Amino acid sequence: MTVAAQILEIKNLCVNYGGIQALKNIDLLVNKGEVVTLIGANGAGKSTTLRAISRLVNYRQGNIYYNGRNISRYPAYKVVKFGIAHSPEGRKILSRLTVLDNLNLGAYIRSDNSIKTDIDRQFQLFPRLAERRNQLAGTLSGGEQQMLAIARALMSKPQLLLLDEPSLGLAPAIVRDIFAIIQNLRSTGITILLVEQNANLALQIADRGYVLEAGCITLSGKAADLLNDERVKKAYLG
């Protein structure tokens, strides 16, 4: 039996915002090539988990291992260099710059000669962005901005992609497009840790899932099992 290689391991992670404990002793594993989803209500700690992995928030306790390396004390730019990219909640695109400028900035850590090739690859993956390459990012539709946020993250050539609420505020047809893109990315070998309020869609495309409630992991398992779990159905699937 082949043992799956771990790409990310979180051990006993605790994060405080002032006197509020946002994450409480989180343990989480992601294996190479998987899509793993974090589901839960607003304020459960999902985005905080991703921000801790990216070193955008400090944590009081615990360790985070990426490809066996403890990244707990490295700054955010080093984490990107190691191979972790973060497409944040709310997209955070640079609205006064063009689509092309945003993509180039996504490659800021790179010094190789294949950046233009990778921009062309993003335009193949996201044809709408190709049509709007010289358009100011702030004038894009919500769905196009989400595509740009993902494409910009991919420009750092990550092994692990952190996706935070990619369907937030989008029309159902655009959400289907975004999730089709996520599945396509998985087929290219990128590992994905997905935070998503649309638990039904997330669990349909994920290999495994974790349920966060009030900063604690209360359930975990194969995505198909969570889809059929009565507690998950009652709380998150409607």
C-alpha positions in Angstrom: 0.0 0.0 0.0 1.4 3.4 -1.0 1.5 6.0 1.8 0.5 9.5 0.6 3.2 12.1 0.9 2.3 15.0 3.2 2.8 18.5 1.9 1.3 20.3 4.8 0.9 19.4 8.5 -0.5 21.7 11.2 0.1 20.7 14.8 -1.7 22.2 17.9 -2.2 25.6 16.2 -3.6 28.3 18.4 -4.3 31.9 17.3 -5.5 34.8 19.4 -6.9 38.1 18.3 -6.5 40.1 21.5 -8.4 38.3 24.2 -10.3 36.2 21.7 -9.0 32.7 20.8 -9.7 32.3 17.1 -8.1 28.9 16.7 -7.9 26.3 19.4 -5.4 23.4 19.1 -5.9 22.8 15.3 -4.4 19.7 13.8 -4.7 19.3 10.0 -3.0 17.3 7.2 -2.9 17.8 3.5 -1.3 15.3 1.2 0.3 16.1 -2.1 -2.2 16.2 -5.0 -5.3 16.5 -2.8 -8.0 19.0 -2.6 -8.8 19.5 1.0 -11.6 21.8 2.2 -12.3 23.6 5.4 -16.0 24.3 6.0 -17.8 26.1 8.7 -19.9 29.1 9.6 -18.7 32.7 9.4 -16.2 33.4 12.2 -15.3 29.7 12.7 -11.6 30.3 12.0 -11.3 29.2 8.4 -9.7 32.3 6.9 -7.5 32.6 10.0 -6.2 29.1 9.4 -5.1 30.1 5.9 -3.6 33.4 7.1 -1.6 31.5 9.7 -0.2 29.2 7.1 0.8 32.2 5.0 2.3 33.8 8.0 0.0 36.8 7.7 -1.1 36.4 11.3 1.1 35.3 14.3 0.1 32.4 16.4 0.4 31.8 20.1 1.2 28.1 19.9 1.8 25.3 17.5 3.8 24.5 14.4 3.2 24.4 10.7 5.2 22.0 8.5 5.5 22.4 4.7 7.3 19.5 2.9 8.8 18.6 6.2 10.1 22.1 6.9 8.9 24.0 10.0 7.8 27.3 8.5 6.4 28.7 11.8 8.9 31.4 12.2 9.5 32.5 8.6 8.1 35.7 7.2 5.3 35.7 4.6 7.6 36.3 1.5 9.7 33.3 2.4 6.6 31.1 2.6 5.7 32.2 -0.9 9.3 31.3 -2.0 8.9 27.9 -0.5 5.9 27.2 -2.7 2.7 28.3 -1.0 0.4 30.8 -2.7 -2.6 32.4 -1.2 -5.7 33.7 -3.1 -7.3 35.7 -0.3 -10.9 36.3 0.7 -12.2 39.4 -1.0 -9.7 38.9 -3.9 -7.5 41.8 -2.9 -6.6 42.6 -6.5 -4.8 45.9 -7.3 -7.7 47.7 -8.8 -5.7 50.6 -10.3 -3.4 48.3 -12.2 -4.1 46.3 -15.3 -4.8 42.6 -15.4 -1.3 42.1 -16.9 0.3 44.2 -14.1 -1.4 42.2 -11.5 -0.1 38.9 -13.0 3.4 40.3 -13.2 3.3 41.3 -9.6 2.2 37.7 -8.7 5.6 36.6 -10.0 7.6 39.2 -7.9 9.6 36.5 -6.2 10.8 34.9 -9.4 13.9 35.7 -11.4 13.6 33.1 -14.2 12.9 33.6 -17.8 9.6 31.8 -18.1 7.3 34.5 -16.6 5.9 35.5 -20.0 5.2 31.8 -20.7 3.4 31.5 -17.5 1.3 34.6 -18.1 0.3 33.0 -21.5 -0.6 29.9 -19.5 -2.9 31.9 -17.2 -4.6 33.4 -20.3 -5.2 29.9 -21.6 -6.7 28.9 -18.3 -8.7 32.1 -18.0 -9.6 33.3 -21.5 -11.7 36.2 -20.1 -8.5 37.6 -18.6 -6.7 37.3 -22.0 -9.5 39.5 -23.5 -9.0 42.1 -20.8 -5.2 42.0 -20.3 -4.9 45.7 -20.6 -8.0 46.6 -18.7 -7.8 48.1 -15.2 -8.5 45.3 -12.7 -11.0 47.4 -10.7 -13.3 47.5 -13.8 -13.6 43.7 -14.1 -16.7 41.9 -13.0 -16.7 40.0 -9.7 -16.1 36.7 -11.4 -13.3 38.1 -13.5 -11.7 39.6 -10.4 -11.8 36.2 -8.7 -10.2 34.6 -11.8 -7.5 37.2 -11.6 -6.9 36.6 -7.9 -6.4 32.9 -8.6 -4.2 33.5 -11.7 -2.1 36.0 -9.8 -1.5 33.4 -7.0 -0.5 30.8 -9.6 2.1 33.1 -11.1 4.4 32.3 -8.1 4.4 28.6 -9.4 3.1 27.2 -6.1 3.0 23.5 -5.1 0.2 24.4 -2.5 -2.6 26.8 -3.4 -4.7 28.3 -0.5 -8.1 29.4 -1.8 -10.2 31.5 0.5 -13.9 31.8 -0.4 -13.6 31.7 -4.2 -17.3 31.7 -4.7 -18.2 34.6 -2.4 -20.6 37.0 -3.9 -20.7 35.4 -7.3 -23.6 34.4 -9.5 -24.3 30.6 -9.6 -23.1 30.3 -13.3 -19.8 32.0 -12.4 -19.4 29.8 -9.3 -19.7 26.7 -11.5 -17.0 28.1 -13.8 -14.7 28.8 -10.8 -15.2 25.3 -9.4 -14.5 23.8 -12.8 -11.2 25.7 -12.8 -10.3 24.4 -9.4 -10.9 20.8 -10.6 -8.7 21.6 -13.6 -5.9 22.9 -11.4 -6.0 19.7 -9.4 -5.4 17.7 -12.6 -2.2 19.7 -13.1 -0.7 18.4 -9.9 -1.3 21.5 -7.7 -2.4 20.7 -4.1 -5.3 22.9 -2.9 -6.5 23.8 0.5 -10.0 25.3 0.0 -12.0 27.5 2.4 -15.5 27.7 1.2 -18.9 28.6 2.6 -20.7 26.6 -0.1 -20.1 23.3 1.7 -22.0 21.3 -0.8 -19.9 22.3 -3.8 -16.6 22.2 -1.8 -17.2 18.6 -0.6 -18.2 17.5 -4.1 -14.8 18.4 -5.5 -12.6 17.7 -2.5 -10.9 14.5 -1.4 -11.1 15.2 2.3 -12.7 17.8 4.5 -12.5 19.4 8.0 -15.3 21.1 9.8 -14.4 24.1 11.9 -16.7 25.3 14.7 -15.7 28.2 17.0 -12.0 27.7 16.3 -12.1 23.9 16.8 -12.1 21.1 14.3 -15.1 19.0 15.2 -15.3 16.6 12.3 -12.9 15.4 9.6 -12.8 12.7 7.0 -13.4 11.8 3.4 -15.4 14.4 1.6 -17.9 11.8 0.4 -18.5 10.7 4.0 -18.9 14.3 5.2 -21.5 14.9 2.4 -23.6 12.0 3.9 -23.0 12.9 7.5 -26.3 13.9 9.1 -24.6 16.5 11.3 -23.0 18.2 8.3 -26.2 18.0 6.3 -28.2 19.6 9.1 -25.6 22.4 9.8 -24.2 23.2 6.3 -26.0 21.5 3.5 -29.5 22.8 4.0 
